[in-house]
Amino acid sequence: MEEISISQLYARGKENLEKAGYRRAWSPESNLNASIPANRRYLDSLFFVPKFLDPVDVDTSLTLFGIRLATPVFASSLSGFHQLGKTALTDIAEGIKKAGSLMMLGIGGSTELQRAIDTGVPVVKIVKPYRRTELISKKVRDAERRGCVAVGMDIDHFYGRLAIDKVDRDDMFAPQNTEELKHLIAQTRLPFIIKGVLSVADALRAAEIGASAIVVSNHGSGAVDFTVPSMMALPKIMESVGGCLTVLIDSGFKTGNDVLKALAFGARAAGFASSLLLAWGAGGSPGVERLINLVTAEVRRTMAVTGCANLASIDRSIIIEAP
């Protein structure tokens, strides 16, 4: 793929996907999906404190769910591949694998899950909070049997999902009884992730019932609108459970500097979803690989500028918040 920038990848991907008939609210222009632009404004109010003298060599690698990754950038819960064509799933999975990252898969069947696993990319299966609890157990067992590195649930689909300005699938999804969820977690040998955590109360409860990790996420505003932006929720959640859970984050991240700000606030890694679909639309599998590599390169460069040799050395001291 030719040398193009992150913004060019996004623009080309949006154009190509819309030409192919795949449309979604990439850039919200109303009060709907208000959390994402609010998250953007907050991210843009955070500034780095540079240390240009005595530069350091930087290592962006980390171990997550027992897998060594090259980057703190991961593919957050992806789905809807049937709208993108026959090769989209494997193209995106291949690009993620080549970039040294991992892939979370959302709603979808066993065949789709196996196709991703067959590429060799580490796969995390995120199961929806189905009303039929036996379906949840079935999907967790299936993910375990097929070789996923972790499983989880996006609890924020609660009473269905937000589709533009209406709720749908409320007959399919429902709130989960935490005692049943605790039992489910105890039954799997895989790390269990609770995705959609935006409050200290949910973070503490996730730790109590045995979760290995949480994703601080408002589902790109696709579940409940006007929920607290993920970056604003992160500090208090880190204070409450940062010492006992792996804390990940997603929703609204676009660049390497966005990722580094999340890491400075305590997250272990940051997830991209729509951005990866745009990168695929721009250049297929190489586009996905290039986006992750570009974002990681920006993380690496700004880590060097702020004197952070590795991910463990990143903390809030590299950030100043604008008044």
C-alpha positions as CSV (number, residue, x, y, z in Angstrom):
1,M,0.0,0.0,0.0
2,E,1.2,3.5,-0.8
3,E,2.5,5.8,2.0
4,I,-0.7,7.7,3.1
5,S,-1.4,9.3,6.5
6,I,-4.0,8.3,9.2
7,S,-6.4,11.1,8.1
8,Q,-6.1,10.1,4.5
9,L,-6.8,6.4,5.4
10,Y,-10.0,7.6,7.2
11,A,-11.2,9.8,4.4
12,R,-10.5,7.2,1.7
13,G,-12.1,4.4,3.7
14,K,-15.3,6.4,4.4
15,E,-15.6,7.3,0.7
16,N,-15.0,3.7,-0.5
17,L,-17.4,2.1,2.1
18,E,-20.1,4.6,1.3
19,K,-19.7,4.0,-2.4
20,A,-20.2,0.3,-1.6
21,G,-23.4,1.0,0.2
22,Y,-22.1,0.7,3.8
23,R,-23.3,3.7,5.7
24,R,-23.1,4.6,9.3
25,A,-22.8,7.7,11.5
26,W,-19.0,8.1,11.2
27,S,-19.1,11.7,12.4
28,P,-22.1,12.5,14.6
29,E,-23.6,16.0,13.9
30,S,-26.4,16.1,16.5
31,N,-26.9,15.5,20.1
32,L,-27.2,11.8,19.4
33,N,-23.9,10.1,20.1
34,A,-22.9,13.0,22.2
35,S,-20.4,11.1,24.3
36,I,-17.9,10.6,21.4
37,P,-17.4,14.3,20.6
38,A,-17.3,15.1,24.3
39,N,-14.6,12.4,24.6
40,R,-12.8,14.1,21.7
41,R,-12.9,17.5,23.3
42,Y,-11.5,16.1,26.6
43,L,-8.7,14.3,24.8
44,D,-7.8,17.5,23.0
45,S,-7.6,19.3,26.3
46,L,-4.7,17.1,27.5
47,F,-1.1,18.1,26.6
48,F,2.2,16.4,26.9
49,V,5.2,17.6,29.0
50,P,8.2,17.0,26.8
51,K,11.7,15.9,27.7
52,F,13.8,16.5,24.6
53,L,17.2,16.0,26.3
54,D,18.6,12.6,27.0
55,P,16.2,10.7,24.7
56,V,15.3,7.0,25.5
57,D,14.9,3.9,23.4
58,V,11.2,3.0,23.4
59,D,9.5,-0.4,23.7
60,T,5.8,-0.5,23.0
61,S,5.3,-4.2,23.6
62,L,3.1,-5.7,26.4
63,T,1.6,-9.0,27.4
64,L,-2.2,-9.2,27.4
65,F,-4.2,-12.4,28.3
66,G,-0.9,-14.3,28.1
67,I,-0.2,-13.1,24.5
68,R,2.9,-10.9,23.7
69,L,1.7,-8.0,21.6
70,A,3.8,-5.4,19.7
71,T,1.5,-2.5,20.5
72,P,-1.0,-1.2,23.1
73,V,-3.5,-0.7,20.3
74,F,-6.1,-3.5,19.9
75,A,-9.2,-4.1,17.7
76,S,-12.2,-3.5,20.0
77,S,-15.3,-5.5,19.5
78,L,-15.9,-5.8,15.7
79,S,-19.0,-7.1,14.0
80,G,-21.2,-6.6,10.9
81,F,-18.8,-8.2,8.5
82,H,-21.7,-9.6,6.4
83,Q,-22.3,-6.0,5.2
84,L,-18.7,-5.6,4.0
85,G,-18.2,-8.6,1.7
86,K,-16.8,-12.1,1.9
87,T,-13.2,-11.3,2.6
88,A,-13.6,-8.4,5.1
89,L,-13.3,-10.5,8.2
90,T,-10.1,-12.4,7.2
91,D,-8.6,-9.2,5.6
92,I,-9.0,-7.3,8.9
93,A,-7.8,-10.2,11.0
94,E,-4.7,-10.6,8.8
95,G,-3.9,-6.9,9.1
96,I,-4.3,-7.0,12.9
97,K,-2.1,-10.1,13.1
98,K,0.7,-8.6,11.0
99,A,0.7,-5.5,13.1
100,G,1.2,-7.6,16.2
101,S,-2.1,-6.9,17.9
102,L,-5.3,-8.8,18.9
103,M,-8.9,-8.8,17.7
104,M,-12.1,-8.7,19.7
105,L,-15.1,-10.1,17.9
106,G,-18.7,-9.0,18.8
107,I,-22.0,-10.5,17.7
108,G,-21.6,-13.3,15.1
109,G,-21.6,-17.0,14.7
110,S,-19.1,-19.9,15.1
111,T,-18.2,-19.9,11.5
112,E,-17.2,-16.2,11.6
113,L,-15.2,-16.8,14.8
114,Q,-13.4,-19.8,13.4
115,R,-12.4,-17.8,10.2
116,A,-10.8,-15.2,12.4
117,I,-9.0,-17.7,14.5
118,D,-7.7,-19.6,11.5
119,T,-5.7,-16.5,10.4
120,G,-3.6,-16.9,13.5
121,V,-4.6,-13.6,15.1
122,P,-5.3,-13.7,18.9
123,V,-9.1,-13.5,19.2
124,V,-11.2,-12.4,22.1
125,K,-14.9,-13.3,21.9
126,I,-17.3,-10.7,23.3
127,V,-20.7,-12.2,23.9
128,K,-23.8,-10.1,24.1
129,P,-26.0,-10.0,27.2
130,Y,-28.7,-12.3,25.8
131,R,-32.0,-12.8,27.5
132,R,-31.5,-16.5,26.9
133,T,-28.7,-17.2,29.4
134,E,-28.1,-20.6,28.0
135,L,-27.1,-19.0,24.7
136,I,-24.4,-17.0,26.6
137,S,-23.0,-20.2,28.1
138,K,-23.0,-21.9,24.7
139,K,-21.1,-19.1,23.1
140,V,-18.5,-18.9,25.9
141,R,-17.9,-22.7,25.7
142,D,-17.7,-22.5,21.9
143,A,-15.1,-19.7,22.1
144,E,-13.1,-21.7,24.6
145,R,-13.2,-24.8,22.5
146,R,-12.1,-23.0,19.3
147,G,-9.0,-21.4,20.9
148,C,-9.9,-17.8,21.9
149,V,-7.4,-16.2,24.2
150,A,-10.2,-14.6,26.3
151,V,-14.0,-14.2,26.4
152,G,-16.2,-11.4,27.7
153,M,-19.6,-9.6,27.7
154,D,-20.5,-6.1,26.6
155,I,-22.9,-5.4,29.5
156,D,-24.0,-2.0,28.0
157,H,-26.4,-3.6,25.5
158,F,-28.6,-4.0,28.6
159,Y,-32.0,-3.2,27.1
160,G,-31.0,-3.5,23.5
161,R,-28.9,-1.2,21.4
162,L,-29.3,2.4,20.3
163,A,-29.8,2.5,16.5
164,I,-29.6,6.2,15.4
165,D,-32.5,7.5,17.5
166,K,-34.4,4.4,18.5
167,V,-33.8,1.3,20.5
168,D,-33.9,-2.1,18.8
169,R,-33.2,-5.7,19.8
170,D,-34.6,-5.1,23.3
171,D,-36.3,-8.5,22.9
172,M,-32.9,-10.1,22.4
173,F,-30.7,-8.5,25.1
174,A,-31.4,-7.9,28.8
175,P,-29.6,-6.9,32.1
176,Q,-27.6,-9.7,33.6
177,N,-28.0,-11.2,37.1
178,T,-24.5,-10.8,38.5
179,E,-24.7,-14.1,40.5
180,E,-25.3,-15.9,37.2
181,L,-22.5,-14.0,35.6
182,K,-20.2,-14.9,38.5
183,H,-21.1,-18.6,37.9
184,L,-20.4,-18.2,34.2
185,I,-17.0,-16.7,34.9
186,A,-16.1,-19.5,37.3
187,Q,-17.0,-22.1,34.6
188,T,-14.5,-20.9,32.0
189,R,-10.7,-21.4,32.1
190,L,-10.3,-18.2,30.0
191,P,-9.8,-14.7,31.2
192,F,-13.2,-13.0,31.4
193,I,-13.6,-9.4,30.3
194,I,-16.6,-7.1,31.2
195,K,-17.0,-4.5,28.5
196,G,-19.0,-1.3,28.9
197,V,-17.9,-0.3,32.4
198,L,-18.2,3.5,33.0
199,S,-18.8,3.6,36.8
200,V,-16.8,2.8,39.9
201,A,-19.8,0.7,41.1
202,D,-19.6,-1.6,38.0
203,A,-15.8,-1.8,38.1
204,L,-15.9,-2.9,41.7
205,R,-18.7,-5.4,41.0
206,A,-16.7,-6.8,38.0
207,A,-13.7,-7.4,40.4
208,E,-16.0,-9.0,43.0
209,I,-17.5,-11.6,40.6
210,G,-14.1,-12.7,39.2
211,A,-13.5,-10.7,36.0
212,S,-9.9,-10.6,34.8
213,A,-10.3,-7.3,32.9
214,I,-12.7,-4.6,32.1
215,V,-13.1,-2.3,29.1
216,V,-14.0,1.3,29.9
217,S,-16.3,1.9,27.0
218,N,-19.5,3.6,25.9
219,H,-19.8,1.4,22.8
220,G,-19.3,4.4,20.5
221,S,-22.6,5.7,22.0
222,G,-24.3,2.7,20.4
223,A,-25.8,1.5,23.7
224,V,-26.9,4.4,25.9
225,D,-26.5,8.0,24.8
226,F,-25.1,10.7,27.1
227,T,-23.1,8.2,29.1
228,V,-20.0,9.6,30.6
229,P,-17.1,9.7,28.1
230,S,-14.7,6.9,28.6
231,M,-11.6,9.1,29.2
232,M,-13.5,11.0,31.9
233,A,-14.6,7.8,33.6
234,L,-11.1,6.2,33.5
235,P,-9.3,8.0,36.4
236,K,-11.8,7.1,39.2
237,I,-12.1,3.6,37.8
238,M,-8.4,3.2,37.9
239,E,-8.3,4.4,41.5
240,S,-10.9,1.8,42.5
241,V,-9.7,-1.4,40.6
242,G,-6.5,-0.5,38.9
243,G,-4.5,-2.7,41.3
244,C,-6.6,-5.9,40.8
245,L,-8.0,-5.8,37.2
246,T,-6.5,-5.2,33.8
247,V,-8.2,-2.0,32.6
248,L,-8.6,-1.4,28.8
249,I,-10.5,1.5,27.1
250,D,-12.1,2.3,23.8
251,S,-14.6,4.7,22.2
252,G,-13.4,7.7,20.2
253,F,-9.7,7.0,19.9
254,K,-8.1,7.9,16.6
255,T,-4.4,8.6,16.9
256,G,-1.3,7.4,18.8
257,N,-1.4,10.5,21.0
258,D,-5.0,9.6,22.0
259,V,-3.7,6.2,23.0
260,L,-0.8,7.5,25.0
261,K,-3.1,9.8,26.9
262,A,-5.2,6.8,27.8
263,L,-2.1,4.9,29.0
264,A,-1.1,7.9,31.1
265,F,-4.4,7.8,32.8
266,G,-3.8,4.1,33.6
267,A,-5.3,2.0,30.8
268,R,-3.2,-1.0,29.6
269,A,-4.2,-0.6,26.0
270,A,-6.7,1.3,23.8
271,G,-9.2,-0.2,21.4
272,F,-10.1,1.0,17.8
273,A,-13.1,-0.3,15.9
274,S,-14.7,2.0,13.3
275,S,-11.3,3.3,12.5
276,L,-10.1,-0.1,11.5
277,L,-13.2,-0.6,9.2
278,L,-12.2,2.7,7.6
279,A,-8.6,1.5,7.2
280,W,-9.9,-1.7,5.6
281,G,-12.1,0.3,3.3
282,A,-9.1,2.4,2.3
283,G,-6.7,-0.4,1.6
284,G,-7.9,-3.8,2.6
285,S,-5.6,-5.9,4.9
286,P,-2.6,-3.7,4.3
287,G,-4.7,-0.7,5.2
288,V,-5.5,-2.2,8.6
289,E,-1.9,-3.1,9.2
290,R,-0.8,0.3,8.2
291,L,-3.2,2.1,10.5
292,I,-2.1,0.1,13.5
293,N,1.5,0.6,12.6
294,L,1.0,4.4,12.1
295,V,-0.8,4.7,15.4
296,T,1.9,2.7,17.2
297,A,4.7,4.7,15.6
298,E,3.0,7.9,17.0
299,V,2.8,6.3,20.5
300,R,6.5,5.4,20.2
301,R,7.5,8.8,19.1
302,T,5.6,10.7,21.8
303,M,6.8,8.2,24.5
304,A,10.4,9.1,23.5
305,V,9.5,12.8,23.6
306,T,8.1,12.4,27.2
307,G,10.9,10.2,28.4
308,C,9.0,6.9,28.7
309,A,11.1,3.9,27.7
310,N,8.3,1.4,28.1
311,L,4.6,1.2,28.8
312,A,5.2,0.6,32.5
313,S,7.0,3.9,32.8
314,I,4.0,6.0,31.5
315,D,2.0,7.9,34.2
316,R,0.0,11.1,34.7
317,S,3.2,13.2,35.2
318,I,3.5,13.4,31.4
319,I,0.1,15.1,31.0
320,I,-1.1,18.7,31.7
321,E,-4.8,19.4,31.5
322,A,-5.8,22.7,30.0
323,P,-7.7,24.9,32.4
